[in-house]
Amino acid sequence: MTQEIETDAGRARIVWHHTEKPRFVLAVSHGAGGGIQARDLQALARVLPGHGVTVALVEQPWRVAGKKLAPAPKTLDVGWRGIWPALAEPGLPVISGGRSAGARVACRTAVELGAAAVLALGFPLHPPGKPEKSRADELLGAGVPTLVVQGGNDPFGKPEEFPEGAYELVEVPYGDHGFAVPKRAEITQERALEIITDAVGAWAGSLG
């Protein structure tokens, strides 16, 4: 089911993947250069409803408007706030999530919006090649149970670069920022996606 929402940042879109007896809504948005067709978001939408989780794939207003690049972080937050009432409407706890820039939005707004938890896919810890420009404060300040799923070769931050904190981190071996794995890797692309969906399913189940 597709739902369009008017926000102060423009019209957003939610693509719902329902399950019969959901325990949570997992709301995940895309990054600054891609959309909800990202392989990890699509894998979660296929698999998680089988684990009692309704998945809401969220297209930010700039994507719905056909723009190629994301606006400033504050504008992304405005869009997410505008979408939130529709995400919370089923009356279930909402896991706020996203990949890359979407993960940053989820972290920045989690406490304010009353998110039950945060799922950060490919958290952009720093711009590629610029580890001194850390965004760790956003992750560490999420304020709710948080799961980070990170590619082992992510130029925006490898798992070993992440600081200690009150969050869980799952590594996708060989994965880049989009969780693509090279053909020479010891795991297949399919297995990489299974690592993501297995980890998120188990973690969501542990939330209660």
C-alpha positions as CSV (number, residue, x, y, z in Angstrom):
1,M,0.0,0.0,0.0
2,T,1.3,3.5,-0.9
3,Q,0.4,6.5,1.1
4,E,1.3,10.1,0.3
5,I,1.8,12.6,3.2
6,E,2.0,16.4,3.1
7,T,4.9,17.7,5.2
8,D,6.4,21.2,5.7
9,A,9.3,20.0,3.4
10,G,6.9,18.9,0.7
11,R,5.0,15.7,-0.2
12,A,6.5,12.5,1.1
13,R,5.5,8.9,0.3
14,I,5.3,5.7,2.4
15,V,5.2,2.3,0.9
16,W,3.7,-0.1,3.4
17,H,4.6,-3.8,3.7
18,H,2.1,-5.1,6.3
19,T,2.0,-8.2,8.3
20,E,-1.1,-9.8,10.0
21,K,-0.1,-9.5,13.6
22,P,2.6,-6.8,13.8
23,R,4.5,-6.1,17.0
24,F,6.4,-3.1,15.6
25,V,6.5,-0.7,12.6
26,L,9.9,-0.5,11.2
27,A,10.1,2.8,9.3
28,V,13.2,3.1,7.1
29,S,14.3,5.9,4.7
30,H,16.9,6.1,2.0
31,G,20.2,7.9,1.7
32,A,21.2,11.2,0.2
33,G,21.8,9.9,-3.3
34,G,19.4,6.9,-3.6
35,G,15.9,5.8,-3.0
36,I,13.9,3.0,-1.4
37,Q,15.0,0.6,-4.1
38,A,18.3,0.1,-2.2
39,R,19.1,-3.6,-1.8
40,D,19.0,-3.5,2.0
41,L,15.7,-1.7,2.3
42,Q,14.1,-4.0,-0.2
43,A,15.4,-7.1,1.6
44,L,14.0,-5.8,4.9
45,A,10.6,-5.2,3.3
46,R,10.6,-8.8,1.9
47,V,11.7,-10.6,5.0
48,L,10.7,-8.7,8.2
49,P,6.9,-8.9,7.8
50,G,7.5,-12.7,8.3
51,H,8.9,-11.8,11.7
52,G,5.9,-9.8,12.9
53,V,7.2,-6.4,11.8
54,T,5.3,-4.1,9.4
55,V,7.9,-2.3,7.2
56,A,7.3,1.2,6.0
57,L,9.7,2.4,3.3
58,V,9.7,6.1,3.4
59,E,10.6,8.4,0.4
60,Q,11.6,11.8,1.6
61,P,10.0,14.8,-0.1
62,W,13.0,15.7,-2.2
63,R,12.9,12.2,-3.8
64,V,9.2,12.4,-4.4
65,A,9.8,15.8,-6.1
66,G,12.3,14.1,-8.5
67,K,15.4,15.9,-7.2
68,K,18.7,14.1,-7.4
69,L,20.4,15.4,-4.3
70,A,19.2,15.7,-0.7
71,P,18.7,19.1,1.0
72,A,20.3,20.2,4.2
73,P,20.0,17.9,7.3
74,K,17.5,20.2,9.0
75,T,15.2,19.9,6.0
76,L,15.5,16.1,6.1
77,D,14.5,16.2,9.8
78,V,11.5,18.4,8.9
79,G,10.3,15.8,6.4
80,W,10.7,13.0,8.9
81,R,8.8,14.8,11.6
82,G,5.9,15.4,9.1
83,I,5.8,11.7,8.2
84,W,5.9,10.5,11.8
85,P,2.1,10.8,12.7
86,A,1.3,8.4,9.8
87,L,3.9,5.9,11.0
88,A,2.6,6.0,14.5
89,E,-1.1,5.9,13.5
90,P,-1.3,2.0,13.7
91,G,-0.7,2.4,17.4
92,L,2.4,0.2,17.5
93,P,5.9,1.0,18.7
94,V,7.9,2.5,15.8
95,I,11.5,1.7,15.1
96,S,13.0,4.7,13.4
97,G,15.5,3.8,10.8
98,G,17.2,4.6,7.6
99,R,20.3,4.1,5.5
100,S,23.2,6.6,5.4
101,A,21.7,10.1,5.6
102,G,18.4,8.5,6.7
103,A,20.2,6.8,9.6
104,R,21.4,10.2,10.7
105,V,17.9,11.6,10.6
106,A,16.6,8.7,12.7
107,C,19.3,9.3,15.3
108,R,18.8,13.0,15.5
109,T,15.0,12.8,16.0
110,A,14.5,9.5,17.9
111,V,13.9,10.9,21.4
112,E,11.9,13.9,20.2
113,L,9.5,11.7,18.2
114,G,9.2,8.9,20.8
115,A,10.8,6.2,18.7
116,A,11.1,2.8,20.3
117,A,14.5,2.2,18.8
118,V,16.8,3.2,15.9
119,L,18.1,1.1,13.0
120,A,21.1,2.7,11.4
121,L,22.1,1.0,8.1
122,G,25.4,2.1,6.7
123,F,25.8,5.0,9.2
124,P,28.0,7.6,7.6
125,L,30.4,8.0,10.5
126,H,32.5,10.5,8.5
127,P,32.9,11.6,4.8
128,P,35.2,9.3,2.9
129,G,38.8,10.0,3.6
130,K,38.0,12.5,6.3
131,P,37.8,10.6,9.6
132,E,38.4,13.9,11.5
133,K,34.9,15.0,10.5
134,S,33.1,12.5,12.8
135,R,29.4,12.3,13.2
136,A,29.6,10.0,16.1
137,D,27.8,12.4,18.4
138,E,24.6,11.9,16.4
139,L,24.8,8.1,16.8
140,L,25.8,8.3,20.5
141,G,23.0,10.8,21.2
142,A,20.2,8.7,19.7
143,G,19.0,8.0,23.3
144,V,17.1,4.7,22.5
145,P,18.2,1.1,21.7
146,T,20.2,1.3,18.5
147,L,21.4,-1.2,16.0
148,V,24.1,-0.3,13.5
149,V,24.6,-2.5,10.5
150,Q,27.8,-1.6,8.7
151,G,29.7,-2.9,5.7
152,G,33.2,-4.2,6.5
153,N,34.6,-2.0,3.7
154,D,32.4,1.1,4.1
155,P,34.4,4.2,3.1
156,F,32.1,6.2,5.3
157,G,33.3,4.3,8.4
158,K,34.5,0.8,8.8
159,P,33.2,-1.1,11.9
160,E,36.5,-0.9,13.7
161,E,36.4,2.9,13.5
162,F,33.2,3.2,15.5
163,P,33.6,4.4,19.1
164,E,32.3,2.4,22.0
165,G,28.8,3.3,23.0
166,A,25.3,2.1,24.0
167,Y,24.5,0.5,20.7
168,E,24.9,-2.8,18.9
169,L,26.9,-3.2,15.8
170,V,26.7,-5.9,13.2
171,E,29.3,-6.2,10.4
172,V,28.5,-7.3,6.9
173,P,31.8,-8.7,5.7
174,Y,33.3,-7.2,2.6
175,G,30.3,-4.9,2.2
176,D,30.6,-1.3,0.9
177,H,28.4,1.6,1.8
178,G,25.5,0.0,0.0
179,F,26.3,-3.5,1.2
180,A,27.5,-4.6,-2.2
181,V,30.2,-7.3,-1.9
182,P,32.8,-7.9,-4.6
183,K,32.6,-11.1,-6.6
184,R,35.9,-12.3,-5.1
185,A,34.5,-12.0,-1.6
186,E,34.0,-15.2,0.5
187,I,30.3,-14.5,0.9
188,T,27.7,-14.0,-1.8
189,Q,25.5,-10.9,-2.3
190,E,22.5,-13.0,-1.2
191,R,24.3,-14.0,2.0
192,A,25.2,-10.4,2.8
193,L,21.6,-9.5,2.7
194,E,20.7,-12.5,4.8
195,I,23.1,-11.2,7.5
196,I,21.3,-7.9,7.5
197,T,17.8,-9.3,7.7
198,D,18.7,-12.0,10.2
199,A,20.4,-9.4,12.5
200,V,17.5,-6.9,12.2
201,G,14.9,-9.6,12.8
202,A,16.6,-11.0,15.9
203,W,17.2,-7.5,17.3
204,A,13.6,-6.4,16.7
205,G,12.5,-9.6,18.5
206,S,14.7,-8.8,21.5
207,L,13.1,-5.4,21.9
208,G,10.0,-6.9,23.6
